[in-house]
Amino acid sequence: MPDWDYPDLPVSRKRDKILEAMRSSRVVVVVGETGSGKTTQLPKMALELVRESAKNHPGKRAGRIGCTQPRRLAATSVARRVAEEMREREGGLVGYQVRFAEKVSEQTEIKFMTDGILLAETQRDRSLRQYDTLIIDEAHERSLNIDFLLGYFHGLLERRKDLRLVISSATLDAGRFSEFYRNAPVVEVEGRTYPVEDHFLPGEQEEELRHHVARAVDWISQVDDKGDVLVFLPGEREIRDCAKLLEGRILSDTEILPVYARLSLAQQQQVFRSSERRRIVLATNVAETSLTIPGIVYVIDSGLARISRFNPGRQVQRLQIEQISQASARQRRGRCGRIREGVCLRLYDEFDLEQAPEFTDPEIRRSSLAGVVLRMKALRLGDVREFPFLDPPSPRAVAEGFRTLEEVGALESRQGELTEVGRQLARLPLDPRLGRMLLEARDRKVLGEVLIIVAGLSVMDVRERPPEKESKADEMHAAFEDPDSDFVSLLNIWHALLEFRKDDRRWHRNQLRRFCERKFLSMRRIMEWDQVARELGRLVREQYGKGPKPLPEERREWGELTE
């Protein structure tokens, strides 16, 4: 037996079967419901095998176990948890590396990291020699990074006959992974749950999400005002809105804890600390699979997520709020009923759930191929047409991607290497066309204005034309229109909104709502526009050390419009 214990989790009960599969095959797929213990226990099993192998082959240098997570918070919190279970300090036997934070030493044998960190490591060491075993966790998310890694390993396993790969997935479509790696063995692990009751609480007419969530919290509080609640929301703005509303209600013996990517790691870690008070955790889908927040009895599922999707009509990549898939709904439900009987309260009806797609589309199916080609060129992953994707893109989409990159000056020629512009675009997580607008705007000193335009193009049109009121809507929208430029029309709308701002982040919401109703504008999309603009401002500050100037109040001062 190893020097550490395995907690009583479903995956621990399959330890012998998983180890046997890993001894007999270099690639193993482990499928287990949320909460089965895959994330924390598989690395320990892999280390057990490495040490067993080292005993049988004295003098052979043992490599590390590398474990990828889709998000920073998951990588750091899981590393801390595994270190505790193995009675080790962080940065010793168990370490982690994420963007802007690293705790790894010579003694580190299990290293947790984001998938982006491992992709970056392929640039320095194409064979990833420091690793004996690589574990790709949450593979069902099928982000571009995960698909890049799965394809990269396809070739790496041919070159490195001593490398082991474990693919961990929380959904039952794992047969795809097995086929991709020549029918690799699949080990299924059941979840660990108490019974969970399902209830549906659809929204009332014109009810805002934050008020809908507050109504759901009231519903739960009437049943039990002590059990911890996890609320799934689509994004940071919705989390802040709900937090403000719930905090204003001064709920008895309750603390409100937000969890989203831009919080500092220290702030994010608060959700893992036990509390004497009831906790209401407001989270994005970061809490769907990667994180297990202890003590959750109730789940409130908004049924919404912010998804990045390419719009072929407008030729831009957009972040938009969409109904989640059935697989995501199951993951969210699986977050309660872990410590006692639970309740999942869904803020939509049963019909919506039945009509939802079974699985979330892989990111490559909803991405501009120009962005994919750009990333692959920057990561030196080879020719996109020959890369072994789990879902290969069509030749037509690839050709369109190359044409776009050539158009924006990112490639030296149709098949060539990245130009300096291309390298700069690769550092911006934006559609290449929109990124090119920002680069040009920076050179022409109109970054503040163009950033607002780019943010506006990245969300759905804020102007609304309801049936039966189209002519009235057109009349109201005419006040914003510029005869020479749709882009300036967007700036006109933004300029009109400025009088409803309290400060950089907050709005006079009631006044803004009345204005939006009068002018046939979508308040929800305006909030999204504002959030994207702030996010782009942060990216620009990170890249260039200086943020964009706000839009001047005097219209004649906008860029070079007066010339």
N, C-alpha and C positions, 0 to 999 in steps of 0.2 A: 504493500500500500504506500501511497505517496506521503509526504510530510504534512499534508494539509487535508482538511475535511471537505466533504461535499454536503451542503445543506440538503434537507429533505425536499427536493424539487423533482418534478416529473423527468427532467433531463438527466438528473443524477441516477434515477432508477434505470435509465437506458445506457449508463456508462459503459458497461461491458460490450454492449452491442455496437456503440459508437466507436470504441477503441478497436474492436475487431474489424469494423469497416475501414477504419483509418490504416490499420496494418495491411489490409489486403488490397486497398485501392488508394492511389495518390490523390484522387478527388472524391469527396464525400459531400452529399447534400443532406442537411438536417432541416426538417420541417417541423415547426412546433408553434402552437398558439402563443399569443402574447402571454407572458407570465410563466412560461414553462421553465425559464432559467437558462435558455440557450446562451444569451449574451455573456453571463457571468461564469458559467461552468465549462463551456467548450474550450476557452483558452487554457484552463487548468488541465483538462484532459489532454490537450495537445502538448502541454509541457511535460505531463507524465510520460507521454510517448517519446518525446525528445530525450528525456533522462534515461528511459529504458533503452533506447537506441545507443546512447553514449556509453552505457554499461557494457553493452554487447560489442561495441567497437571502441575499445580504449584508444586514446590518442586522437580520435576524431573530434574536431571542434564543433560544439553544439551551437546551432543558430537560434535566433530569437523566434518567438511567436508574435506575428504582427496581426492586429485585429482592427479592422476599419469600421467606422461608424459614419452615418451620413451627416451628423451634426456635432458641433463642438461640445455642447452641453452633455450629450450622451457619452462622448469619448472620455471627458474628464470625470463625470460622476460614476461611470462604470469602472474606470481605473481605481477610483477611491474605494468603491465597494469591494472589488476583487482583492485589493491590497489589505483591506480590513479582514476579509474572510481568511486570507493566507497569513494573517498576523505579521504583515510586513509594512514598512513605511512607503508612502508614495515616492516614486523616483528611485526606489531600490529595486527589488525583484520585479515590481510592477510599476510601469511608468506610462506617461502619455505625452503626445505632441499634437497641438492644434495651432491654428493661426494665432500668433502673438503670445503663446504660452507653451512651455515645455518643461517636463520633469522626467528626464531620462538620464541614466548613468551607465557606466561600464557594467554594473551588476544587473542591469535591467534585462530580464528574460521574456517578459510579456509586455508588449508595447501597444497601447491603444492609440488610435489616431483617426483623423477624418480621412475619407477616401481621397480628398484633394491633396493631402500631405503625401499619401503613398504614390499618387500619380506624379507629384513633383519629384519624389525620390527616384522614379524610373529615369529621370533626366540625368541624374548623377551616376546611377548604377543600373544599367539596363537589365542586369540579371538578378537584382535585389538579393545579393549574396549574404546580407546580414540575417536573412530570414530562413528558417527551416520550414515553418508552416505559416500560411496566410489564411486568415478567417475573414470572409466578406460577410458582415452582418447586415441584416435588413435588406437582403438582395432583392426582395420583392418590390422595393421602392422603384427600382429600375431607373434611377437618375442617369444622366449622361455619364457622370463619373463612374458609377457602378458598371454601366455597359462598356465604357472604355477599359476598365480594369478586367472585366470578364473576357473581353476580346484579347487584351494584352497577354493575359495568363494562358490563353489558348496556344500562343506561340512560345511563351516562356517555359511551359511544361515540357515542350519538345527539347528545349535547350538545357533545361535543368532537371535531370532525372531524379534528383534527390529532393525536389520541392514537393510539399504537400499543400493541398488547397481544400478548405472547408467552406461551403456556401450555406449560409443560414438564412432561412426564409420563414416568414410568418403566415404565408398563404399557400393554398393547396395547388397552385399552378407550378409547383417546383419541378414537375416532370420535364418542363422546358430546359431547366438547368442541367438535369441528368442527361437528356438527349444531346445537348450542346457539347458535353464532355464525354462523349462516347458511352452513354448509358452508365454513368457513375452511380454507385449504390445510393439509395435514399433511405434515411432513417426517420421515421415519424415519431413525434413526441406529443402526447396529449397535454392540454392545458391544466392548470390547477385552479378550479373555481368552485365556489358555492353557487347555489341557484341564483339566477338574476331575473328579476321581473322587468318586462318591457312595458313602457307607457308612452303614448303619443300625445303631444300638446302643441298642435299646430298654431301658427300665428293668427292673431285677429287682424281685421282689415286695417291696413296702413300702420300696423304696429312696428315700431323700430326694434331692431335686434336687442339693444340694451334693455328695453322695457320688457321684451319677451323673456330674456334671461332672468330678469328680476322676478317676473311672474313665476318662472320655473323654480327659482330659489324659494319663493314663498310657498309653492306647492310642496316642495320637499320639507321645508321647515315645519309645516303643519303635521307631517308624518314623524319627523325626527329632526330636532335642532342641534344634535350633537355630532352626527357622522360627517366625515370630511367629504367635500363635493369637488369633482373635477369637471370643469366646463370647457368644451372644445369650441373655439372661435376661429374665424378665418385669418385674422391678422392682428398686428400690433395695435392699430387704431381702434379696432373693435374691443380689444382687451382693455385698452386705457379708458374707453368710454364706459364699459361695464364696471370697471374697477371704481371709477369716479362715482357712478350712480349707486353702487352697492355700499361704498364707504360712506356716502352721504346719508344712507338709511340707518347708520349706526346699529347694525345687527348685534344682538346680544351675544357676548362671549365668542366673537367670530373675527378671524383675520382674513383679509383678502390678499392673495399672493399671485401676481402676474408672472407668466413664464413666456418669453419670446426671445428670438435670437439676439437682438441688439442689447439686451441687458448684460451687465458685466457678469463674469463667471461667478463672482461672490454673490451677486443678487440672485442669479439663477439657482444657486445651491441651497437657498433658503427653503425651497420646497422639500428638501430631503431631511430637514430637521424636524424632530417630533415637537409637538406643541400641546399644551394643556387645553388650548382653545380649539373650537371648530375651525377648520381651514376651508376656504373656498378658493381653489386654484383655477386661475383663468389661463388657458394654454392654447397654443396653435397645435397643428398636427405633430409637433415635436414630441408630444406626450402620447402619440398614438401607438407607437411600437418601441422606439429607441429607449424611452425612459419608463421606469416603473416608479411612480410616486407612491410612497408607502401610505397606508391607512385609508385609501379611497373606498368609500361605501356607495356613493352615488355618482353617476355620470349624467351630465346634461350635454346632449349632442346637438349643436346647431345645424348639423347636416351640411355645413359649408366648409370649403377650403379655398385658399388662394392658389390658383394653378397658373403656371406660365404656359401660354399657348400661342403658336404662330398663326397669324391671320393672313392667308394667302391673298385675299382681296386687297387689303391695305399694305401688304408686304411688311408687317411689323410684328415683333414678338410682344405679347402683352401679358401682364399679370391680371387675371380676372377671377372673380369669386364664382365658384361653381358648386353644384350639388356633388357630394362625395359619392364614391362607388360603394357597392354592397360590401366589398372586402374591407374598405376603410370603416364602414359602419360597424362591422363585426369586431374590428380591432378596438374601436372606441368602447364598444360594449364590454369587451374583455378587460377593460381597466378597472371595473368594479367587481364585486363578488370574489375578491381575493382573500379577505380576512374574515368575512361573514357574508350572509345573504346580501345581495346588492339590488339596486334599482337603476335602470337606464331610462332616462326621460328624453325622448326625442322631440325636437322642436319642429317636426314636420309630420305628415301623415303616412299611413302604411302604404298607400298607393305610390307616394314619392319613392319610398324605399324599394318597392317592387319594380318600379320603372328605371331605377338607377342602373348604370352599367355594372357588370359583375366585378371588374377590376379597373383600376386607374390605368390609363394609357401609359406605356413607357415614354419617358421624356423625349426620346429621339423621334417619336411619332408626332409630337406636338411642338417640334423645334424647327426653326429656320435652318436649312442645311448649310447656309453661309456661316452661321454661328458654329455649327458642328465642325465644318472643315477648318475654320479659323482656330478653334480649340485644338484640333488634331495636329495642325501644322505647328502651333506653339508648343505642343507637348511631344512633337516628333514621333507621332504614333503611326506614321506611314500613310500610304494612299488610302483615302476613304473608300475607294471602290474595291479594294482588296482586303480591307480590314474585316476580321471575322466578327461581325455584329450578330447578336442574338436575333435582332429584327433588322436586316439590312435595308437601307433606304433605296428607293427606286433610282435607276440611272438618270432619269429626267430631273428628279429633285436634286441629285448631286451636281449635274451640269448647271442647273439654275444657281446652286450655291456658289460654284466657281465663278460664274458670270457676275454675280453680285459682288464678290470680293474683288474681282478685277475692276469693276465699275467704281468702287470706293477707294481704289488705289492701295489695297491691302496686299496684293500679289504682284510680283515682278512680271509675271506672264500668266496665262491661263493655268499652267501646271507648275509655275515657279514657286520660289520661296517667298516668305513674308517680307514685305518692305518695312521700313521704320514705322510707317503709319499702321501697317498690319500688326506689328508687335505692340504698339500702343493700344490698338483696338482690342487685342487679345487680353489686355489687363482690365478692360471694362466689361462687367457682366451685362452687356447690352446687345441688342440686335446690331450687327455691324453698321447698318445704314444710320441708325440713331447715334451710335457711338461716333461715327464719322462727322455727324453734324456738331457734336460737342467739341471734337478736336479742332474743327475749322472755326467754331465760335470762339474758342480760347485764343486762337491765333489772331482773330479779328477783334478781340476784346468786346464781344457781345455775349459772353457765356451766360450771364444771368437771364437774359431774354430767351436765348435758345434752349436753355435748360428747362424753362417752363413749357416751351413748345414741345420738346422731346417728351417730357412727362405727360403732357396732354395727349400725345400720339400713342403713348404706352397704355392708356386706359380707354374704356369705351367712351364714345362721344357723350359729353355731359349734357348736350341739348336733347330735349325730349319732344316728340311730335305725337301726342296721343290721338287715336282715331277720334273723329268728330270734332277735334279742336286743332286740326292741322293748320288752318289759315291763321288762327289766333296765335299759335306757337310761332309760325313763320314771321308774323308781324312783330312779336316780342324779340325774336332772334335777330331781326334786321338791324336793331340798334347796335348790335355787336359787330356786324359784318364790315369788312374792309373790301372795297371794290377790287383791290389789286392782289390781296394775299389772304388765303385761308389761315396761314400761320399768324398773321397780325390779328385776325378775328379771334383766335385763341387768346392772344395777349389782351385783347379788349375785354374778354370775359373775365380773365384773371384780374385785370385792373379794377373791374367793377366789384369784384369780391373783396378787395382789400379793406373797404370800409367796415367789413364785419369781423375783422381780425382783432383779437385781444392782444396777442403777441405772436412770436414766431410759431408757436405750436397750437394755440387755442383760438376758438372762434366764439363770437356771440351767436350761439346756435339758434335761438328762437328767431332772431332778426334775419339770420341767413336763411332759415327754413322758409320764412314768409317771402323773402326775395326770390328764392328758387321756385316756389309755387307760382308767384306772379310772372316770372320770366321763363317758365317752362324749362327749368334746369334740374338735373338730378342731383340732389344733395349728397346721396351716397357716392356717386361717381366723382363729385367735386372733392369729397374727403379722400377718395383714393388718389386723385390727381395731386392733391396736397401732399399725401404721404409719399408718393413716388418722387415728387419734386424734392422733398427733404432728403429722401434716400439717395437720390442722384447728387445732391449737394454734398452729402457726407462722402460719397465715393470720390468726387472731385477733390475734396479736401485731403482725403487719404492719398490720392495719386499725386497731387501737385502741391500739397502743403498750404493751399489757399483756397477758400471757398468762393462761390460766385457772389456777386453783389445782388441785393434784392432789386426787383423791378422798380425803377424810379416812378414816383407819383405823377410827375409831369410827362405826358405822352411824348412830347417833342424830344425828350431825352433818351427815348428807347433806341439804342444802337445807332444805326445810320439811316433811320427812317426819314430824317429831314433832308437828306442829301439828294 
